[in-house]
Amino acid sequence: MSGQGIWGHDDTTGYSKGIDLVGYKVEANDGGIGKIDKHSEEVGASLIVVDTGVWIFGKHVLLPAGVITRIDTEEQTVYVNRSKEQIKNAPEFDEAEYGTGPSYLEQFARYYNQPHM
């Protein structure tokens, strides 16, 4: 990783500051999970929020930038290094809690910093 840990974009993903990722499709290791609904470039808290649509009945999931492995701007697709099951079992994104401070994001950091398959 780029020294920013789970909340930073890896230098090899093809990410450039200012890219609007909202609307991009998101692909897990084993298939599509939805489209990006929100994107934050905040230093130390870069993330995407994915609308999973009917896959998990409209659940929104937060993914730290550190799980992104590749961004394909031509295909408008973001690839992440987690399985659909791991994403499905992640803490649910809560719009009301988002932005309340680092303690809210800690639960996601703990979950996504776990070893992955």
Contact map, one row per residue, 1 for C-alpha under 8 A:
111110011110000000000000000000000000000000000000000000000000000001000000000000000000000000000000000000000000000000000
111110011110000000000000000000000000000000000000000000000000000000000000000000000000000000000000000000000000000000000
111110010000000000000000000000000000000000000000000000000000000000000000000000000000000000000000000000000000000000000
111111111000000000000000000000000000000000010000000000000000000000000000000000000000000000000000000000000000000000000
111111110000000000000000000000000000000000000000000000000000000001000000000000000000000000000000000000000000000000000
000111110000000000000000000000000000000000000000000000000000000111100000000000000000000000000000000000000000100110000
000111111000000000000000000000000000000000111110000000000000000111000000000000000000000000000000000000000000000000000
111111111100000000000000000000000000000000111100000000000000000111000000000000000000000000000000000000000000000000000
110100111110101000000000000000000000000000000100000000000000000011010000000000000000000000000000000000000000000000000
110000011111101000000000000000000000000000000000000000000000000011011000000000000000000000000000000000000000000000000
110000001111111000000000000000000000000000000000000000000000000000000000000000000000000000000000000000000000000000000
000000000111111000000000000000000000000000000000000000000000000000001100000000000000000000000000000000000000000000000
000000001111111000000000000000000000000000000000000000000000000000011110000000000000000000000000000000000000000000000
000000000011111100000000000000000000000000000000000000000000000000000111000000000000000000000000000000000000000000000
000000001111111110100000000000000000000000000000000000000000000000000110000000000000000000000000000000000000000000000
000000000000011111100000000000000000000000000000000000000000000000000000000000000000000000000000000000000000000000000
000000000000001111100000000000000000000010000000000000000000000000000000000000000000000000000000000000000000000000000
000000000000000111110000000000000000000000000000000000000000000000000000000000000000000000000000000000000000000000000
000000000000001111111000000000000000000000000000000000000000000000000000000000000000000000000000000000000000000000000
000000000000000001111100000000000000001000000000000000000000000000000000000000000000000000000000000000000000000000000
000000000000000000111111000000000001011000000000000000000000000000000000000100000000000000000000000000000000000000000
000000000000000000011111000000000011111000000000000000000000000000000000000000000000000000000000000000000000000000000
000000000000000000001111100000000011100000000000000000000000000000000000000100000000000000000000000000000000000000000
000000000000000000001111110000000011000000000000000000000000000000000000000111000000000000000000000000000000000000000
000000000000000000000011111000011111000000000000000000000000000000000000000111000000000000000000000000000000000000000
000000000000000000000001111100011111000000000000010000000000000000000000000011110000000000000000000000000000000000000
000000000000000000000000111111111100000000000000000000000000000000000000000011110000000000000000000000000000000000000
000000000000000000000000011111111000000000000000000000000000000000000000000000111111000000000000000000000000000000000
000000000000000000000000001111100000000000000000000000000000000000000000000000111111000000000000000000000000000000000
000000000000000000000000001111110000000000000000000000000000000000000000000000000011000000000000000000000000000000000
000000000000000000000000001111111000000000000000000000000000000000000000000000000001000000000000000000000000000000000
000000000000000000000000111101111100000000000000000000000000000000000000000000000001000000000000000000000000000000000
000000000000000000000000111100111110000000000000010100100000000000000000000000000001000000000000000000000000000000000
000000000000000000000000111000011111000000000000011110100000000000000000000000000000000000000000000000000000000000000
000000000000000000000111110000001111100000000000011100000000000000000000000000000000000000000000000000000000000000000
000000000000000000001111110000000111111000000001111000000000000000000000000000000000000000000000000000000000000000000
000000000000000000000110000000000011111000000001111000000000000000000000000000000000000000000000000000000000000000000
000000000000000000001100000000000001111100000001110000000000000000000000000000000000000000000000000000000000000000000
000000000000000000011100000000000001111110000111100000000000000000000000000000000000000000000000000000000000000000000
000000000000000000000000000000000000011111001111000000000000000000000000000000000000000000000000000000000000000000000
000000000000000010000000000000000000001111101110000000000000000000000000000000000000000000000000000000000000000000000
000000000000000000000000000000000000000111111100000000000000000000000000000000000000000000000000000000000000000000000
000000110000000000000000000000000000000011111100000000000000000000000000000000000000000000000000000000000000000000000
000100110000000000000000000000000000000001111100000000000000000000000000000000000000000000000000000000000000000000000
000000110000000000000000000000000000000111111110000000000000000100000000000000000000000000000000000000000000000000000
000000111000000000000000000000000000001111111111000000000000000110000000000000000000000000000000000000000000000000000
000000100000000000000000000000000000001110001111100000000000011110000000000000000000000000000000000000000000000000000
000000000000000000000000000000000001111100000111110000000000011110000000000000000000000000000000000000000000000000000
000000000000000000000000000000000001111000000011111000000001111000000000000000000000000000001000000000000000000000000
000000000000000000000000010000001111110000000001111100000001111000000000000000000000000000000000000000000000000000000
000000000000000000000000000000000111100000000000111110000111100000000000000000000000000000000000000000000000000000000
000000000000000000000000000000001110000000000000011111111111100000000000000000000000000000000000000000000000000000000
000000000000000000000000000000000100000000000000001111111110000000000000000000000000000000000000000000000000000000000
000000000000000000000000000000000000000000000000000111111100000000000000000000000000000000000000000000000000000000000
000000000000000000000000000000001100000000000000000111111100000000000000000000000000000000000000000000000000000000000
000000000000000000000000000000000000000000000000000111111110000000000000000000000000000100000000000000000000000000000
000000000000000000000000000000000000000000000000000111111110000000000000000000000000000000000000000000000000000000000
000000000000000000000000000000000000000000000000001111111111000000000000000000000000000000000000000000000000000000000
000000000000000000000000000000000000000000000000001110011111100000000000000000000000000000011000000000000000000000000
000000000000000000000000000000000000000000000000111100000111110000000000000000000000000000011000000000000000000000000
000000000000000000000000000000000000000000000000111100000011111000000000000000000000001101111000000000000000000000000
000000000000000000000000000000000000000000000011110000000001111100000000000000000000000000011000000000000001000000000
000000000000000000000000000000000000000000000011110000000000111110100000000000000000000000000000000000000001000000000
000001110000000000000000000000000000000000001111000000000000011111110000000000000000000000000000000000000001100100000
000001111100000000000000000000000000000000000111000000000000001111110000000000000000000000000000000000000000000000000
100011111100000000000000000000000000000000000000000000000000000111111000000000000000000000000000000000000000000000000
000001000000000000000000000000000000000000000000000000000000001111111000000000011100000000000000000000000000000100000
000000001100100000000000000000000000000000000000000000000000000111111110000001111000000000000000000000000000000000000
000000000101100000000000000000000000000000000000000000000000000001111110000001111000000000000000000000000000000000000
000000000001111000000000000000000000000000000000000000000000000000011111000001110000000000000000000000000000000000000
000000000000111000000000000000000000000000000000000000000000000000011111100111100000000000000000000000000000000000000
000000000000010000000000000000000000000000000000000000000000000000000111111111000000000000000000000000000000000000000
000000000000000000000000000000000000000000000000000000000000000000000011111110000000000000000000000000000000000000000
000000000000000000000000000000000000000000000000000000000000000000000001111110000000000000000000000000000000000000000
000000000000000000000000000000000000000000000000000000000000000000000001111110000000000000000000000000000000000000000
000000000000000000001011100000000000000000000000000000000000000000000011111111000000000000000000000000000000000000000
000000000000000000000001111000000000000000000000000000000000000000000011111111100000000000000000000000000000000000000
000000000000000000000001111000000000000000000000000000000000000000011111000111110000000000000000000000000000000000000
000000000000000000000000011110000000000000000000000000000000000000011110000011111000000000000000000000000000000000000
000000000000000000000000011110000000000000000000000000000000000000111100000001111100000000000000000000000000000000000
000000000000000000000000000110000000000000000000000000000000000000111000000000111110000000000000000000000000000000010
000000000000000000000000000110000000000000000000000000000000000000100000000000011111011000000000000000000000000000011
000000000000000000000000000111000000000000000000000000000000000000000000000000001111111000000000000000000000000000001
000000000000000000000000000111111000000000000000000000000000000000000000000000000111111100000000000000000000000000000
000000000000000000000000000000000000000000000000000000000000000000000000000000000011111110000000000000000000000000000
000000000000000000000000000000000000000000000000000000000000000000000000000000000111111111000000000000000000000000000
000000000000000000000000000000000000000000000000000000000000100000000000000000000111111111000000000000000000000000000
000000000000000000000000000000000000000000000000000000010000100000000000000000000001111111000000000000000000000000000
000000000000000000000000000000000000000000000000000000000000000000000000000000000000111111100000000000000000000000000
000000000000000000000000000000000000000000000000000000000000100000000000000000000000011111110000000000000001001000000
000000000000000000000000000000000000000000000000000000000000100000000000000000000000000011111000000000000011001000000
000000000000000000000000000000000000000000000000000000000011110000000000000000000000000001111100000000000000000000000
000000000000000000000000000000000000000000000000100000000011110000000000000000000000000000111110010000000000000000000
000000000000000000000000000000000000000000000000000000000000000000000000000000000000000000011111110000000000000000000
000000000000000000000000000000000000000000000000000000000000000000000000000000000000000000001111110000000000000000000
000000000000000000000000000000000000000000000000000000000000000000000000000000000000000000000111110000000000000000000
000000000000000000000000000000000000000000000000000000000000000000000000000000000000000000000111111100010000000000000
000000000000000000000000000000000000000000000000000000000000000000000000000000000000000000001111111110011000000000000
000000000000000000000000000000000000000000000000000000000000000000000000000000000000000000000000111110010000000000000
000000000000000000000000000000000000000000000000000000000000000000000000000000000000000000000000111111110000000000000
000000000000000000000000000000000000000000000000000000000000000000000000000000000000000000000000011111111000000000000
000000000000000000000000000000000000000000000000000000000000000000000000000000000000000000000000000111111100000000000
000000000000000000000000000000000000000000000000000000000000000000000000000000000000000000000000000111111110000000000
000000000000000000000000000000000000000000000000000000000000000000000000000000000000000000000000111111111111000000000
000000000000000000000000000000000000000000000000000000000000000000000000000000000000000000000000010011111111100000000
000000000000000000000000000000000000000000000000000000000000000000000000000000000000000000000000000001111111110000000
000000000000000000000000000000000000000000000000000000000000000000000000000000000000000000100000000000111111111000000
000000000000000000000000000000000000000000000000000000000000011100000000000000000000000001100000000000011111111100000
000001000000000000000000000000000000000000000000000000000000000100000000000000000000000000000000000000001111111110000
000000000000000000000000000000000000000000000000000000000000000000000000000000000000000000000000000000000111111111000
000000000000000000000000000000000000000000000000000000000000000000000000000000000000000001100000000000000011111111000
000001000000000000000000000000000000000000000000000000000000000100100000000000000000000000000000000000000001111111100
000001000000000000000000000000000000000000000000000000000000000000000000000000000000000000000000000000000000111111100
000000000000000000000000000000000000000000000000000000000000000000000000000000000000000000000000000000000000011111110
000000000000000000000000000000000000000000000000000000000000000000000000000000000000000000000000000000000000000111111
000000000000000000000000000000000000000000000000000000000000000000000000000000001100000000000000000000000000000001111
000000000000000000000000000000000000000000000000000000000000000000000000000000000110000000000000000000000000000000111
